Amino acid sequence: MERRKYLKDYKGASYGNIWDDVLPPSGEERTGSPDQKPLALYERIIKASSNEDDLVLDPFCGCATTIIAANNLKRRWVGIDRRVDARYHIVTRLMSIDKKERERIEKYATDKGWLDRQTAKYEIHYQTDPPVRTDEADPDTIRELPQVYTHHHETLHTHAEMKQILVDQFGLKCWGCNHIPPDERYLHLDHVRPKSEGGNNDIDNRALLCQPCNNKKSDKMSLAGLRKANKKDGHEQPSEPIDLKAASAWTRDYLIKTVRETPYQRPLPIESEQ
């Protein structure tokens, strides 16, 4: 009886179907994008599926994580995105500019001249003109899709909209001291993580505070720090506090849902051919 034994044709450790050892992006890695993926995750995927000098394509390169991962692993890369700040993220992350400095120079995100000067330091070609199709004569060619967007709004919710959304979802309550005011006029929209520590202005980083908590927190203290200070000073009210972990998960899901449902994300209706 013949017996065969097959040896594995690859070296190194084998990964399963579930990867739970990669942490979400944090600190300097964060760009403020609500759906940003960890750099370590993309480096693992690229390393497992390509070799040095191979070409990596990311047609939705957004905050540039795939591009940075490919560049770190000495792959060639092509990135495409509709967002006006996508090139800004690629350039500043390639330059290893820290988060605080990136925020300071963010006003240059749409300044093509500034970006051109920075891009010149690398072997990068950048263009805004759409590619020209050369296969239209082929009868099997898929028809060209209509334009999906005309321009992009970076601000998805106004100050008033975010406040009303949080009031509707979590009720009239201060997230800092648990005080229940008579109406929404006594609540102010503030940041969970202050902008001085890299917090963004989107709804997933917003909280409702009463006037004393708003003054006490200022623009330096986190919401968690404010809660600790209120408890220490005896300013915590006896009512049930807002669950910050659950609130953060809900607001993040709400933001992602809003991004995906904006007119600039949804395909336009395709007109039927006569």
Contacts in CASP RR format, 6 or more apart in sequence:
PFRMAT RR
TARGET T0000
AUTHOR 0000-0000-0000
METHOD contacts of the structure
MODEL  1
MERRKYLKDYKGASYGNIWDDVLPPSGEERTGSPDQKPLALYERIIKASS
NEDDLVLDPFCGCATTIIAANNLKRRWVGIDRRVDARYHIVTRLMSIDKK
ERERIEKYATDKGWLDRQTAKYEIHYQTDPPVRTDEADPDTIRELPQVYT
HHHETLHTHAEMKQILVDQFGLKCWGCNHIPPDERYLHLDHVRPKSEGGN
NDIDNRALLCQPCNNKKSDKMSLAGLRKANKKDGHEQPSEPIDLKAASAW
TRDYLIKTVRETPYQRPLPIESEQ
15 44 0 8 1.000
15 48 0 8 1.000
19 41 0 8 1.000
19 44 0 8 1.000
22 38 0 8 1.000
22 40 0 8 1.000
22 41 0 8 1.000
22 44 0 8 1.000
23 38 0 8 1.000
23 40 0 8 1.000
24 38 0 8 1.000
25 31 0 8 1.000
25 36 0 8 1.000
25 37 0 8 1.000
25 38 0 8 1.000
25 39 0 8 1.000
25 65 0 8 1.000
27 99 0 8 1.000
27 198 0 8 1.000
28 98 0 8 1.000
28 99 0 8 1.000
29 38 0 8 1.000
29 39 0 8 1.000
30 36 0 8 1.000
30 99 0 8 1.000
30 198 0 8 1.000
31 63 0 8 1.000
31 64 0 8 1.000
31 89 0 8 1.000
31 93 0 8 1.000
31 102 0 8 1.000
32 63 0 8 1.000
32 199 0 8 1.000
32 200 0 8 1.000
32 202 0 8 1.000
33 62 0 8 1.000
33 63 0 8 1.000
34 202 0 8 1.000
34 204 0 8 1.000
34 252 0 8 1.000
34 255 0 8 1.000
34 256 0 8 1.000
34 259 0 8 1.000
35 256 0 8 1.000
35 259 0 8 1.000
36 63 0 8 1.000
36 65 0 8 1.000
37 65 0 8 1.000
38 65 0 8 1.000
39 65 0 8 1.000
39 68 0 8 1.000
39 69 0 8 1.000
39 72 0 8 1.000
42 65 0 8 1.000
42 66 0 8 1.000
42 69 0 8 1.000
43 69 0 8 1.000
43 72 0 8 1.000
43 73 0 8 1.000
45 69 0 8 1.000
46 56 0 8 1.000
46 66 0 8 1.000
46 69 0 8 1.000
46 70 0 8 1.000
46 73 0 8 1.000
46 75 0 8 1.000
47 73 0 8 1.000
50 56 0 8 1.000
50 73 0 8 1.000
50 75 0 8 1.000
52 73 0 8 1.000
52 74 0 8 1.000
52 75 0 8 1.000
53 74 0 8 1.000
53 75 0 8 1.000
53 76 0 8 1.000
54 75 0 8 1.000
54 76 0 8 1.000
55 75 0 8 1.000
55 76 0 8 1.000
55 77 0 8 1.000
55 78 0 8 1.000
56 66 0 8 1.000
56 70 0 8 1.000
56 75 0 8 1.000
56 76 0 8 1.000
56 77 0 8 1.000
56 78 0 8 1.000
57 77 0 8 1.000
57 78 0 8 1.000
57 79 0 8 1.000
57 80 0 8 1.000
58 66 0 8 1.000
58 67 0 8 1.000
58 70 0 8 1.000
58 77 0 8 1.000
58 78 0 8 1.000
58 79 0 8 1.000
58 80 0 8 1.000
59 79 0 8 1.000
59 80 0 8 1.000
59 81 0 8 1.000
60 80 0 8 1.000
60 81 0 8 1.000
61 67 0 8 1.000
61 79 0 8 1.000
61 80 0 8 1.000
61 81 0 8 1.000
61 86 0 8 1.000
61 90 0 8 1.000
62 81 0 8 1.000
62 83 0 8 1.000
62 86 0 8 1.000
62 89 0 8 1.000
63 86 0 8 1.000
63 89 0 8 1.000
64 86 0 8 1.000
64 89 0 8 1.000
64 90 0 8 1.000
64 93 0 8 1.000
64 94 0 8 1.000
66 77 0 8 1.000
66 79 0 8 1.000
67 77 0 8 1.000
67 79 0 8 1.000
67 90 0 8 1.000
67 93 0 8 1.000
67 94 0 8 1.000
68 90 0 8 1.000
68 93 0 8 1.000
68 94 0 8 1.000
70 76 0 8 1.000
70 77 0 8 1.000
71 77 0 8 1.000
71 94 0 8 1.000
79 86 0 8 1.000
79 90 0 8 1.000
82 148 0 8 1.000
82 149 0 8 1.000
82 152 0 8 1.000
82 264 0 8 1.000
83 152 0 8 1.000
84 109 0 8 1.000
84 110 0 8 1.000
84 152 0 8 1.000
84 154 0 8 1.000
85 106 0 8 1.000
85 109 0 8 1.000
85 110 0 8 1.000
85 154 0 8 1.000
87 115 0 8 1.000
87 119 0 8 1.000
87 126 0 8 1.000
88 106 0 8 1.000
88 108 0 8 1.000
88 109 0 8 1.000
88 110 0 8 1.000
88 115 0 8 1.000
91 115 0 8 1.000
91 118 0 8 1.000
91 119 0 8 1.000
92 102 0 8 1.000
92 105 0 8 1.000
94 122 0 8 1.000
95 118 0 8 1.000
95 121 0 8 1.000
97 105 0 8 1.000
99 198 0 8 1.000
100 198 0 8 1.000
103 198 0 8 1.000
108 114 0 8 1.000
108 115 0 8 1.000
115 126 0 8 1.000
116 126 0 8 1.000
119 126 0 8 1.000
133 141 0 8 1.000
133 144 0 8 1.000
135 141 0 8 1.000
145 267 0 8 1.000
145 270 0 8 1.000
146 267 0 8 1.000
146 268 0 8 1.000
146 270 0 8 1.000
147 268 0 8 1.000
148 264 0 8 1.000
148 265 0 8 1.000
148 266 0 8 1.000
148 267 0 8 1.000
148 268 0 8 1.000
149 263 0 8 1.000
149 264 0 8 1.000
149 265 0 8 1.000
150 264 0 8 1.000
151 264 0 8 1.000
152 264 0 8 1.000
153 262 0 8 1.000
153 264 0 8 1.000
155 201 0 8 1.000
156 202 0 8 1.000
156 203 0 8 1.000
156 255 0 8 1.000
156 258 0 8 1.000
156 259 0 8 1.000
156 262 0 8 1.000
157 165 0 8 1.000
157 202 0 8 1.000
157 203 0 8 1.000
157 258 0 8 1.000
159 189 0 8 1.000
162 189 0 8 1.000
162 203 0 8 1.000
162 206 0 8 1.000
163 184 0 8 1.000
163 187 0 8 1.000
163 189 0 8 1.000
163 208 0 8 1.000
164 184 0 8 1.000
165 203 0 8 1.000
165 254 0 8 1.000
166 189 0 8 1.000
166 203 0 8 1.000
166 206 0 8 1.000
166 207 0 8 1.000
166 208 0 8 1.000
166 251 0 8 1.000
167 184 0 8 1.000
167 187 0 8 1.000
167 208 0 8 1.000
169 250 0 8 1.000
170 208 0 8 1.000
170 242 0 8 1.000
170 247 0 8 1.000
172 180 0 8 1.000
172 181 0 8 1.000
172 183 0 8 1.000
172 184 0 8 1.000
172 187 0 8 1.000
173 179 0 8 1.000
173 180 0 8 1.000
173 208 0 8 1.000
173 239 0 8 1.000
173 242 0 8 1.000
174 180 0 8 1.000
174 181 0 8 1.000
174 187 0 8 1.000
174 208 0 8 1.000
174 209 0 8 1.000
174 210 0 8 1.000
174 213 0 8 1.000
174 237 0 8 1.000
175 207 0 8 1.000
175 208 0 8 1.000
175 209 0 8 1.000
175 213 0 8 1.000
175 223 0 8 1.000
175 241 0 8 1.000
175 242 0 8 1.000
175 244 0 8 1.000
175 247 0 8 1.000
176 207 0 8 1.000
176 209 0 8 1.000
176 210 0 8 1.000
176 213 0 8 1.000
176 217 0 8 1.000
176 223 0 8 1.000
176 226 0 8 1.000
176 227 0 8 1.000
176 230 0 8 1.000
176 241 0 8 1.000
176 242 0 8 1.000
177 210 0 8 1.000
177 212 0 8 1.000
177 213 0 8 1.000
177 227 0 8 1.000
177 230 0 8 1.000
177 235 0 8 1.000
177 236 0 8 1.000
177 237 0 8 1.000
178 236 0 8 1.000
178 237 0 8 1.000
178 238 0 8 1.000
178 239 0 8 1.000
178 240 0 8 1.000
178 241 0 8 1.000
178 242 0 8 1.000
179 210 0 8 1.000
179 213 0 8 1.000
179 237 0 8 1.000
179 239 0 8 1.000
180 237 0 8 1.000
180 239 0 8 1.000
181 187 0 8 1.000
181 210 0 8 1.000
186 210 0 8 1.000
186 211 0 8 1.000
187 208 0 8 1.000
187 209 0 8 1.000
187 210 0 8 1.000
188 208 0 8 1.000
188 209 0 8 1.000
188 210 0 8 1.000
188 211 0 8 1.000
188 214 0 8 1.000
189 206 0 8 1.000
189 207 0 8 1.000
189 208 0 8 1.000
190 206 0 8 1.000
190 207 0 8 1.000
190 208 0 8 1.000
190 209 0 8 1.000
190 213 0 8 1.000
190 214 0 8 1.000
190 217 0 8 1.000
190 223 0 8 1.000
191 199 0 8 1.000
191 201 0 8 1.000
191 205 0 8 1.000
191 206 0 8 1.000
191 207 0 8 1.000
191 219 0 8 1.000
191 223 0 8 1.000
192 199 0 8 1.000
192 205 0 8 1.000
192 206 0 8 1.000
192 207 0 8 1.000
192 222 0 8 1.000
192 223 0 8 1.000
192 244 0 8 1.000
192 248 0 8 1.000
193 199 0 8 1.000
193 205 0 8 1.000
193 222 0 8 1.000
193 223 0 8 1.000
194 217 0 8 1.000
194 219 0 8 1.000
194 220 0 8 1.000
194 221 0 8 1.000
194 222 0 8 1.000
195 201 0 8 1.000
195 219 0 8 1.000
196 219 0 8 1.000
196 220 0 8 1.000
197 222 0 8 1.000
199 205 0 8 1.000
202 255 0 8 1.000
203 251 0 8 1.000
203 254 0 8 1.000
203 255 0 8 1.000
204 248 0 8 1.000
204 251 0 8 1.000
204 252 0 8 1.000
204 254 0 8 1.000
204 255 0 8 1.000
205 251 0 8 1.000
206 251 0 8 1.000
207 223 0 8 1.000
207 242 0 8 1.000
207 247 0 8 1.000
209 217 0 8 1.000
209 226 0 8 1.000
212 235 0 8 1.000
213 226 0 8 1.000
213 230 0 8 1.000
216 226 0 8 1.000
216 229 0 8 1.000
216 230 0 8 1.000
217 223 0 8 1.000
217 226 0 8 1.000
221 229 0 8 1.000
223 244 0 8 1.000
224 244 0 8 1.000
227 236 0 8 1.000
227 241 0 8 1.000
230 236 0 8 1.000
259 265 0 8 1.000
END
